[in-house]
């Protein structure tokens, strides 16, 4: 597995919730906390969405988790924040396997980019594939802006 560098811009608006990372907690715990607030609001508000969880990490330590809402919906009415993400020159890689192994994959991909003289920047976005009870089949695509 090698990171792919893309230059075709990608942009989407995510509706969800955010927090500032607490170093005493794992990112996984924080993501589950955020998504545990997002999905009840999506369902209660009847907000059409793509069903794909996304997590955005920013340089300032903020973490935003949510989904892309359908056209014409009003996520703010359900108490959800909105965040627009735009990547112009970015690296992409896919992790297949347990979520707990994502940090190792990210570190390996970052090293692979650095060997090529490429430095990562912000934001970093994780796009989670559909749930599978078999952890070995979980898919997560990571996109990270390059400097």
Buried (B, 14 or more C-beta within 10 A) or exposed (E): EEBEEBEEEEEBEBBBBBBEBEEEEEBEEBBEBBBEBBBEBBEEBEBEBEEBBBBBBBEEEBBBBBBBBEEEBEBEEBEBBEBEBEBEBBBBBBBBBEBEBBEEBBEBBBEBBEEEEBEBBEBBBBBBBEEEEEEEEBEBBBBBBBE
